[in-house]
Amino acid sequence: MNIVHELEELALATRLKRLGERLSQDVSRIYKESSLDFEARWFLILELLSRRKAMGITEISEALQISHPAVVQLADQMLGNGLMKAAPDPRDARRRMLSLSASGKHMYKRIGPMLKVIREENRKWLQQSGGDLLRILGELEQSLDSKSMYQRIRDGLANES
């Protein structure tokens, strides 16, 4: 018996999280086997900083639409691994600006060929499902942008009363 599958919609968040964790673990394993000290969960920040050069935690959080505490945790890990550097914001010394270090830029170049393969394998894997999962995810995200699940549940509970 798989209770998570049995619960269907009630376990939707759990299933999505598990799927994300499986994908991230597999990609991190590939990096490790390739002698790269890099975690898949760091990729989005690495990519963003390779494009934008220097950003604050709040800017990164907003750009990636992930929580501020999650960005702080990832940034601290990346700083600890020498992939990023931090400097005071010249306009506001209370803020720290994050940018890729020389090691981070080098890592970005080293994982580049792998990213092409990861993209292609993800594309093929998604095609096997027969649906357009990326389009569906986009529609679900837009739907939650217009009305959060919190509000949907609140409205549903009010209608039950």
N, C-alpha and C positions, 0 to 999 in steps of 0.2 A: 504494500500500500504506500503510495506517495501522497501524503497529505497536502503538499503544496499544489500538486496537479489537481487533486480532488477539490480543493477550495476554489479553483478557477479564478474568478474576478477578485475574490477576497485576497488572493495572494499575488496579484498582478505586480505590485511594487517589489515584492520579494523575488519573483521570477525575473524581472528586468534587472534587478541588482545582481542576482546570481549570474545571469548571462554576461553582464558587463564585467564582473569579477573573473569569470572563466576566460573571456577574451583577453583581458588585461594580463592575467597570469600566464597565458600561453605566449603572448607577445614578449613579456618580460623574460620568460624562459629562453626564447630565441635570442634575445640580447645577451643573456648570461652565457649561453652556449657559444656565442660569437665573441666572448671575452670582453663584452662591453658592460661597464658598471652604470647601467641605465635601467630605469623602470618605466613601463608603458604609461603609468599614471602621470608621469612628468611631461609627456609629449606635448600636450596642449600649451603649457606654459612655455616650453622650449620653442615651439612653433610661433607662438604669439610674440615672444621677445625677439625672435629672429626677424620678424617683420616690423616690429615697432620700436626696437632698440632699447628704450627705458620706460618703465611704467611703475606706478605705485600699486600696492596690494588692492586697493579699492577699484582702480581702473582694470586690473586683471580680472578681478571678481566680476565686474560688470561685463567686460568683453566676452568672458567665457560662460557667463551666467551660472557660476557656481558660488557657493557661499564664501564669505570672507574668511571664516575659520578654516575652511578647506584649502583656500589659497595660501593662508599663512602656513599651514602644515606642509603643503607641497613645497612652498618657497624655502622653508627652513631645511627640508630634506635636500633640496637642490643646492642651497648655499653650503650645507654641510658636505656635499659631494663635490664642491668646487665648480659646479656648472653655472653658477650665477655669482654676481657681486652686488653689493648694496652700497648705496651712497646717499647722503642726505639730499633731499630735494632742494635745489638752489632757491626756490621760491618759498619753501616752507620747511624749515629744518626739522620739524616734528615728524615729517614723512620721510620714508626711505624709498628711494627709486631703485628698482631692480633691473639689471641688464645681464646679458650673457657674458660670462667670463671667456677668456681665450679657450679654456677647456670646454665650455658649453658650446662655443662656435665650432670647435673641432668635433665634438660629439654629434652636433647637428649634421655636419658633413659626413661623418661615419655612418650614421643611421639612414642617410638619404637613399641609398640603393635598397635597403630593407623596406623603407616606406613604400616604394613602388610595388614591391612584391606583396606587402600587407594590403595595400589598396586593391590590387588585382584579386588577391585571394578573398578579401571581404566581398568584392563585387560578385565573384563567382558563387560564393557561399550564399549571398543574398538572393541571387538569381535562382538557386535551387529551390527556394521556398515557393516560387511561383507568384509571389506578391511583390509589391513595391514597398518594402518595409521603410525605406528612407522617406518616401512620400508620406506614408501613413504616420511615421513618427513626427514629421513636420506638421501634419494636420493636427495630431494630438497635442503637440506643444502649443500651436496657435490656439487651439480650443481652450487649453488651460490658461493661456495668456488672457483670453477674454473672460473666462470664469474659472477660478481656481477650484480644485477638488474640494477644498475646505468649504467654499461657498456652495458648491453643488450638494455636499453632504448636509450642510446646515439647512438648505432649502428643502431637501428631501425629508429631513427630520421634522421640519416645520409642517410639511404637508401630511406627515404621519399623525400629527397631533390633532 
